[in-house]
Amino acid sequence: MGWISRRIVGAIVFSVIATILGAYAVAKGYISGEPTLSTACGASILGFAFLISLAVTTSMKRKAKWKKAWEDYYAQWYGQYYRR
C-alpha cells in the first residue's frame, strides 16, 4: 500500500477510535460535548486515538516493506519463475 492509503486508513482509525471513546466518556459523564485538548479526559482520548492510528499505519508500512523484500528476493533468485 502506498503512503496515501496509509494516511487515509490512519485518519479513519483515528476518527473511529476518538468517536467511540468520546461517546463513552459523554455517556459516563466524564466530559460534556466532544473531546478536546482543553480537558484531561479529552486529551487522553485524542492521545490514545493517535497512538492506535500510529500503530496501525506503522504496521501497514512494515508489512509492505516485508512484502517488497520477499518479492525482490524471489525475483533475484528465482527470476525464471517469478516475473514482475
TIBA-669858 format. One record per residue: residue number from 1; x, y, z of N, C-alpha, C in turn; residue in one letter. Coordinates in Angstrom, 3 decimals, decimal comma, m for minus. Layout:
// residues N
{n = NUM	nc1 = X	nc2 = Y	nc3 = Z	cac1 = X	cac2 = Y	cac3 = Z	cc1 = X	cc2 = Y	cc3 = Z	res = A}
...
END
This chain:
// residues 84
{n = 1	nc1 = 0,834	nc2 = m1,180	nc3 = 0,000	cac1 = 0,000	cac2 = 0,000	cac3 = 0,000	cc1 = 0,872	cc2 = 1,233	cc3 = 0,000	res = M}
{n = 2	nc1 = 0,388	nc2 = 2,247	nc3 = m0,663	cac1 = 1,130	cac2 = 3,484	cac3 = m0,731	cc1 = 0,907	cc2 = 4,350	cc3 = 0,493	res = G}
{n = 3	nc1 = 1,646	nc2 = 5,429	nc3 = 0,532	cac1 = 1,565	cac2 = 6,298	cac3 = 1,705	cc1 = 0,212	cc2 = 7,001	cc3 = 1,784	res = W}
{n = 4	nc1 = m0,418	nc2 = 7,252	nc3 = 0,641	cac1 = m1,736	cac2 = 7,900	cac3 = 0,667	cc1 = m2,758	cc2 = 6,972	cc3 = 1,324	res = I}
{n = 5	nc1 = m2,705	nc2 = 5,715	nc3 = 0,972	cac1 = m3,636	cac2 = 4,744	cac3 = 1,569	cc1 = m3,432	cc2 = 4,641	cc3 = 3,070	res = S}
{n = 6	nc1 = m2,164	nc2 = 4,648	nc3 = 3,493	cac1 = m1,897	cac2 = 4,587	cac3 = 4,935	cc1 = m2,419	cc2 = 5,821	cc3 = 5,643	res = R}
{n = 7	nc1 = m2,290	nc2 = 6,989	nc3 = 5,037	cac1 = m2,798	cac2 = 8,217	cac3 = 5,668	cc1 = m4,315	cc2 = 8,189	cc3 = 5,783	res = R}
{n = 8	nc1 = m4,973	nc2 = 7,691	nc3 = 4,745	cac1 = m6,436	cac2 = 7,609	cac3 = 4,773	cc1 = m6,889	cc2 = 6,632	cc3 = 5,861	res = I}
{n = 9	nc1 = m6,255	nc2 = 5,461	nc3 = 5,918	cac1 = m6,602	cac2 = 4,475	cac3 = 6,947	cc1 = m6,319	cc2 = 5,035	cc3 = 8,337	res = V}
{n = 10	nc1 = m5,191	nc2 = 5,741	nc3 = 8,502	cac1 = m4,859	cac2 = 6,345	cac3 = 9,788	cc1 = m5,905	cc2 = 7,355	cc3 = 10,232	res = G}
{n = 11	nc1 = m6,371	nc2 = 8,183	nc3 = 9,294	cac1 = m7,398	cac2 = 9,173	cac3 = 9,629	cc1 = m8,715	cc2 = 8,503	cc3 = 10,000	res = A}
{n = 12	nc1 = m9,065	nc2 = 7,450	nc3 = 9,285	cac1 = m10,312	cac2 = 6,741	cac3 = 9,592	cc1 = m10,229	cc2 = 6,068	cc3 = 10,956	res = I}
{n = 13	nc1 = m9,102	nc2 = 5,414	nc3 = 11,241	cac1 = m8,937	cac2 = 4,753	cac3 = 12,536	cc1 = m8,980	cc2 = 5,775	cc3 = 13,661	res = V}
{n = 14	nc1 = m8,289	nc2 = 6,907	nc3 = 13,475	cac1 = m8,299	cac2 = 7,960	cac3 = 14,485	cc1 = m9,720	cc2 = 8,445	cc3 = 14,745	res = F}
{n = 15	nc1 = m10,464	nc2 = 8,705	nc3 = 13,685	cac1 = m11,836	cac2 = 9,210	cac3 = 13,836	cc1 = m12,734	cc2 = 8,209	cc3 = 14,545	res = S}
{n = 16	nc1 = m12,628	nc2 = 6,959	nc3 = 14,172	cac1 = m13,495	cac2 = 5,938	cac3 = 14,766	cc1 = m13,174	cc2 = 5,756	cc3 = 16,251	res = V}
{n = 17	nc1 = m11,889	nc2 = 5,648	nc3 = 16,588	cac1 = m11,499	cac2 = 5,454	cac3 = 17,992	cc1 = m11,887	cc2 = 6,670	cc3 = 18,831	res = I}
{n = 18	nc1 = m11,623	nc2 = 7,875	nc3 = 18,312	cac1 = m11,970	cac2 = 9,085	cac3 = 19,062	cc1 = m13,478	cc2 = 9,205	cc3 = 19,248	res = A}
{n = 19	nc1 = m14,246	nc2 = 8,836	nc3 = 18,243	cac1 = m15,706	cac2 = 8,898	cac3 = 18,344	cc1 = m16,240	cc2 = 7,901	cc3 = 19,368	res = T}
{n = 20	nc1 = m15,735	nc2 = 6,681	nc3 = 19,304	cac1 = m16,217	cac2 = 5,652	cac3 = 20,241	cc1 = m15,865	cc2 = 6,025	cc3 = 21,679	res = I}
{n = 21	nc1 = m14,606	nc2 = 6,397	nc3 = 21,903	cac1 = m14,199	cac2 = 6,757	cac3 = 23,267	cc1 = m14,871	cc2 = 8,051	cc3 = 23,736	res = L}
{n = 22	nc1 = m15,061	nc2 = 8,995	nc3 = 22,820	cac1 = m15,756	cac2 = 10,245	cac3 = 23,174	cc1 = m17,206	cc2 = 9,995	cc3 = 23,557	res = G}
{n = 23	nc1 = m17,871	nc2 = 9,130	nc3 = 22,813	cac1 = m19,263	cac2 = 8,808	cac3 = 23,139	cc1 = m19,355	cc2 = 8,100	cc3 = 24,481	res = A}
{n = 24	nc1 = m18,412	nc2 = 7,219	nc3 = 24,752	cac1 = m18,391	cac2 = 6,534	cac3 = 26,042	cc1 = m18,163	cc2 = 7,530	cc3 = 27,178	res = Y}
{n = 25	nc1 = m17,232	nc2 = 8,467	nc3 = 26,987	cac1 = m16,943	cac2 = 9,455	cac3 = 28,025	cc1 = m18,134	cc2 = 10,371	cc3 = 28,275	res = A}
{n = 26	nc1 = m18,839	nc2 = 10,739	nc3 = 27,222	cac1 = m20,038	cac2 = 11,571	cac3 = 27,385	cc1 = m21,127	cc2 = 10,787	cc3 = 28,104	res = V}
{n = 27	nc1 = m21,300	nc2 = 9,514	nc3 = 27,737	cac1 = m22,332	cac2 = 8,689	cac3 = 28,365	cc1 = m22,059	cc2 = 8,481	cc3 = 29,860	res = A}
{n = 28	nc1 = m20,793	nc2 = 8,357	nc3 = 30,221	cac1 = m20,436	cac2 = 8,171	cac3 = 31,625	cc1 = m20,356	cc2 = 9,489	cc3 = 32,395	res = K}
{n = 29	nc1 = m20,376	nc2 = 10,608	nc3 = 31,684	cac1 = m20,344	cac2 = 11,910	cac3 = 32,332	cc1 = m18,949	cc2 = 12,456	cc3 = 32,606	res = G}
{n = 30	nc1 = m17,934	nc2 = 11,873	nc3 = 31,993	cac1 = m16,574	cac2 = 12,367	cac3 = 32,201	cc1 = m16,342	cc2 = 13,700	cc3 = 31,497	res = Y}
{n = 31	nc1 = m16,974	nc2 = 13,867	nc3 = 30,340	cac1 = m16,873	cac2 = 15,133	cac3 = 29,607	cc1 = m18,260	cc2 = 15,501	cc3 = 29,113	res = I}
{n = 32	nc1 = m18,425	nc2 = 16,761	nc3 = 28,753	cac1 = m19,673	cac2 = 17,189	cac3 = 28,130	cc1 = m19,327	cc2 = 17,738	cc3 = 26,756	res = S}
{n = 33	nc1 = m19,991	nc2 = 17,237	nc3 = 25,753	cac1 = m19,663	cac2 = 17,647	cac3 = 24,395	cc1 = m18,670	cc2 = 16,694	cc3 = 23,765	res = G}
{n = 34	nc1 = m17,797	nc2 = 17,251	nc3 = 22,928	cac1 = m16,817	cac2 = 16,421	cac3 = 22,230	cc1 = m15,458	cc2 = 16,500	cc3 = 22,917	res = E}
{n = 35	nc1 = m14,604	nc2 = 15,512	nc3 = 22,706	cac1 = m13,279	cac2 = 15,538	cac3 = 23,335	cc1 = m12,397	cc2 = 16,641	cc3 = 22,736	res = P}
{n = 36	nc1 = m11,829	nc2 = 17,446	nc3 = 23,604	cac1 = m10,905	cac2 = 18,489	cac3 = 23,163	cc1 = m9,630	cc2 = 18,389	cc3 = 23,987	res = T}
{n = 37	nc1 = m8,629	nc2 = 19,116	nc3 = 23,581	cac1 = m7,364	cac2 = 19,099	cac3 = 24,304	cc1 = m7,415	cc2 = 19,938	cc3 = 25,574	res = L}
{n = 38	nc1 = m8,513	nc2 = 20,658	nc3 = 25,810	cac1 = m8,601	cac2 = 21,528	cac3 = 26,991	cc1 = m8,937	cc2 = 20,761	cc3 = 28,271	res = S}
{n = 39	nc1 = m9,376	nc2 = 19,518	nc3 = 28,158	cac1 = m9,647	cac2 = 18,710	cac3 = 29,352	cc1 = m8,706	cc2 = 17,514	cc3 = 29,376	res = T}
{n = 40	nc1 = m8,447	nc2 = 17,014	nc3 = 30,554	cac1 = m7,538	cac2 = 15,868	cac3 = 30,684	cc1 = m8,134	cc2 = 14,619	cc3 = 30,037	res = A}
{n = 41	nc1 = m9,418	nc2 = 14,414	nc3 = 30,219	cac1 = m10,066	cac2 = 13,240	cac3 = 29,635	cc1 = m10,073	cc2 = 13,338	cc3 = 28,109	res = C}
{n = 42	nc1 = m10,377	nc2 = 14,506	nc3 = 27,590	cac1 = m10,377	cac2 = 14,705	cac3 = 26,138	cc1 = m8,989	cc2 = 14,548	cc3 = 25,546	res = G}
{n = 43	nc1 = m7,981	nc2 = 15,073	nc3 = 26,233	cac1 = m6,609	cac2 = 14,944	cac3 = 25,746	cc1 = m6,166	cc2 = 13,487	cc3 = 25,764	res = A}
{n = 44	nc1 = m6,565	nc2 = 12,742	nc3 = 26,782	cac1 = m6,183	cac2 = 11,335	cac3 = 26,834	cc1 = m6,903	cc2 = 10,528	cc3 = 25,754	res = S}
{n = 45	nc1 = m8,151	nc2 = 10,866	nc3 = 25,473	cac1 = m8,887	cac2 = 10,188	cac3 = 24,406	cc1 = m8,221	cc2 = 10,447	cc3 = 23,064	res = I}
{n = 46	nc1 = m7,919	nc2 = 11,697	nc3 = 22,765	cac1 = m7,288	cac2 = 12,028	cac3 = 21,488	cc1 = m5,876	cc2 = 11,456	cc3 = 21,399	res = L}
{n = 47	nc1 = m5,150	nc2 = 11,450	nc3 = 22,504	cac1 = m3,816	cac2 = 10,861	cac3 = 22,510	cc1 = m3,856	cc2 = 9,367	cc3 = 22,267	res = G}
{n = 48	nc1 = m4,787	nc2 = 8,678	nc3 = 22,905	cac1 = m4,931	cac2 = 7,237	cac3 = 22,715	cc1 = m5,329	cc2 = 6,928	cc3 = 21,275	res = F}
{n = 49	nc1 = m6,249	nc2 = 7,712	nc3 = 20,718	cac1 = m6,664	cac2 = 7,504	cac3 = 19,327	cc1 = m5,489	cc2 = 7,731	cc3 = 18,378	res = A}
{n = 50	nc1 = m4,664	nc2 = 8,731	nc3 = 18,670	cac1 = m3,488	cac2 = 8,989	cac3 = 17,844	cc1 = m2,499	cc2 = 7,821	cc3 = 17,912	res = F}
{n = 51	nc1 = m2,264	nc2 = 7,304	nc3 = 19,098	cac1 = m1,320	cac2 = 6,195	cac3 = 19,241	cc1 = m1,814	cc2 = 4,930	cc3 = 18,525	res = L}
{n = 52	nc1 = m3,096	nc2 = 4,654	nc3 = 18,612	cac1 = m3,651	cac2 = 3,489	cac3 = 17,919	cc1 = m3,533	cc2 = 3,672	cc3 = 16,408	res = I}
{n = 53	nc1 = m3,849	nc2 = 4,865	nc3 = 15,907	cac1 = m3,738	cac2 = 5,113	cac3 = 14,471	cc1 = m2,290	cc2 = 5,029	cc3 = 14,015	res = S}
{n = 54	nc1 = m1,359	nc2 = 5,503	nc3 = 14,826	cac1 = 0,060	cac2 = 5,405	cac3 = 14,504	cc1 = 0,510	cc2 = 3,948	cc3 = 14,476	res = L}
{n = 55	nc1 = 0,034	nc2 = 3,158	nc3 = 15,406	cac1 = 0,387	cac2 = 1,732	cac3 = 15,434	cc1 = m0,142	cc2 = 1,006	cc3 = 14,197	res = A}
{n = 56	nc1 = m1,353	nc2 = 1,328	nc3 = 13,787	cac1 = m1,942	cac2 = 0,682	cac3 = 12,612	cc1 = m1,164	cc2 = 1,044	cc3 = 11,358	res = V}
{n = 57	nc1 = m0,868	nc2 = 2,314	nc3 = 11,163	cac1 = m0,151	cac2 = 2,723	cac3 = 9,955	cc1 = 1,291	cc2 = 2,231	cc3 = 9,951	res = T}
{n = 58	nc1 = 1,925	nc2 = 2,166	nc3 = 11,107	cac1 = 3,283	cac2 = 1,628	cac3 = 11,179	cc1 = 3,289	cc2 = 0,148	cc3 = 10,837	res = T}
{n = 59	nc1 = 2,304	nc2 = m0,574	nc3 = 11,319	cac1 = 2,184	cac2 = m1,991	cac3 = 10,993	cc1 = 1,968	cc2 = m2,184	cc3 = 9,492	res = S}
{n = 60	nc1 = 1,148	nc2 = m1,361	nc3 = 8,885	cac1 = 0,916	cac2 = m1,450	cac3 = 7,449	cc1 = 2,202	cc2 = m1,187	cc3 = 6,671	res = M}
{n = 61	nc1 = 2,978	nc2 = m0,211	nc3 = 7,122	cac1 = 4,231	cac2 = 0,115	cac3 = 6,446	cc1 = 5,223	cc2 = m1,030	cc3 = 6,568	res = K}
{n = 62	nc1 = 5,315	nc2 = m1,621	nc3 = 7,762	cac1 = 6,226	cac2 = m2,741	cac3 = 7,977	cc1 = 5,853	cc2 = m3,936	cc3 = 7,102	res = R}
{n = 63	nc1 = 4,552	nc2 = m4,216	nc3 = 6,999	cac1 = 4,104	cac2 = m5,331	cac3 = 6,162	cc1 = 4,416	cc2 = m5,075	cc3 = 4,691	res = K}
{n = 64	nc1 = 4,253	nc2 = m3,839	nc3 = 4,231	cac1 = 4,543	cac2 = m3,503	cac3 = 2,838	cc1 = 6,038	cc2 = m3,648	cc3 = 2,545	res = A}
{n = 65	nc1 = 6,890	nc2 = m3,204	nc3 = 3,478	cac1 = 8,335	cac2 = m3,356	cac3 = 3,284	cc1 = 8,739	cc2 = m4,824	cc3 = 3,283	res = K}
{n = 66	nc1 = 8,149	nc2 = m5,619	nc3 = 4,166	cac1 = 8,450	cac2 = m7,042	cac3 = 4,243	cc1 = 8,038	cc2 = m7,746	cc3 = 2,950	res = W}
{n = 67	nc1 = 6,867	nc2 = m7,397	nc3 = 2,443	cac1 = 6,385	cac2 = m7,989	cac3 = 1,199	cc1 = 7,293	cc2 = m7,612	cc3 = 0,038	res = K}
{n = 68	nc1 = 7,715	nc2 = m6,363	nc3 = m0,022	cac1 = 8,621	cac2 = m5,901	cac3 = m1,080	cc1 = 9,953	cc2 = m6,623	cc3 = m1,005	res = K}
{n = 69	nc1 = 10,484	nc2 = m6,837	nc3 = 0,196	cac1 = 11,753	cac2 = m7,539	cac3 = 0,362	cc1 = 11,650	cc2 = m8,975	cc3 = m0,146	res = A}
{n = 70	nc1 = 10,543	nc2 = m9,653	nc3 = 0,158	cac1 = 10,381	cac2 = m11,020	cac3 = m0,329	cc1 = 10,215	cc2 = m11,059	cc3 = m1,838	res = W}
{n = 71	nc1 = 9,510	nc2 = m10,096	nc3 = m2,396	cac1 = 9,367	cac2 = m10,043	cac3 = m3,857	cc1 = 10,723	cc2 = m9,842	cc3 = m4,523	res = E}
{n = 72	nc1 = 11,549	nc2 = m8,970	nc3 = m3,963	cac1 = 12,886	cac2 = m8,759	cac3 = m4,515	cc1 = 13,740	cc2 = m10,011	cc3 = m4,397	res = D}
{n = 73	nc1 = 13,627	nc2 = m10,696	nc3 = m3,282	cac1 = 14,386	cac2 = m11,935	cac3 = m3,079	cc1 = 14,002	cc2 = m12,977	cc3 = m4,121	res = Y}
{n = 74	nc1 = 12,704	nc2 = m13,200	nc3 = m4,303	cac1 = 12,260	cac2 = m14,190	cac3 = m5,273	cc1 = 12,620	cc2 = m13,783	cc3 = m6,692	res = Y}
{n = 75	nc1 = 12,524	nc2 = m12,497	nc3 = m7,000	cac1 = 12,874	cac2 = m12,036	cac3 = m8,338	cc1 = 14,362	cc2 = m12,233	cc3 = m8,610	res = A}
{n = 76	nc1 = 15,189	nc2 = m12,086	nc3 = m7,590	cac1 = 16,632	cac2 = m12,245	cac3 = m7,759	cc1 = 17,021	cc2 = m13,715	cc3 = m7,899	res = Q}
{n = 77	nc1 = 16,505	nc2 = m14,566	nc3 = m7,032	cac1 = 16,945	cac2 = m15,961	cac3 = m7,010	cc1 = 16,131	cc2 = m16,871	cc3 = m7,913	res = W}
{n = 78	nc1 = 14,902	nc2 = m16,532	nc3 = m8,156	cac1 = 14,047	cac2 = m17,377	cac3 = m8,986	cc1 = 13,470	cc2 = m16,564	cc3 = m10,142	res = Y}
{n = 79	nc1 = 14,339	nc2 = m15,868	nc3 = m10,835	cac1 = 13,899	cac2 = m14,985	cac3 = m11,924	cc1 = 13,203	cc2 = m15,703	cc3 = m13,043	res = G}
{n = 80	nc1 = 13,620	nc2 = m16,941	nc3 = m13,330	cac1 = 12,993	cac2 = m17,668	cac3 = m14,432	cc1 = 11,548	cc2 = m18,058	cc3 = m14,112	res = Q}
{n = 81	nc1 = 11,199	nc2 = m18,145	nc3 = m12,827	cac1 = 9,847	cac2 = m18,498	cac3 = m12,421	cc1 = 9,003	cc2 = m17,290	cc3 = m12,010	res = Y}
{n = 82	nc1 = 9,660	nc2 = m16,257	nc3 = m11,531	cac1 = 8,965	cac2 = m15,099	cac3 = m10,973	cc1 = 9,137	cc2 = m13,913	cc3 = m11,912	res = Y}
{n = 83	nc1 = 8,075	nc2 = m13,511	nc3 = m12,528	cac1 = 8,116	cac2 = m12,357	cac3 = m13,439	cc1 = 7,353	cc2 = m11,205	cc3 = m12,812	res = R}
{n = 84	nc1 = 7,921	nc2 = m10,025	nc3 = m12,908	cac1 = 7,255	cac2 = m8,831	cac3 = m12,389	cc1 = 6,359	cc2 = m8,227	cc3 = m13,422	res = R}
END
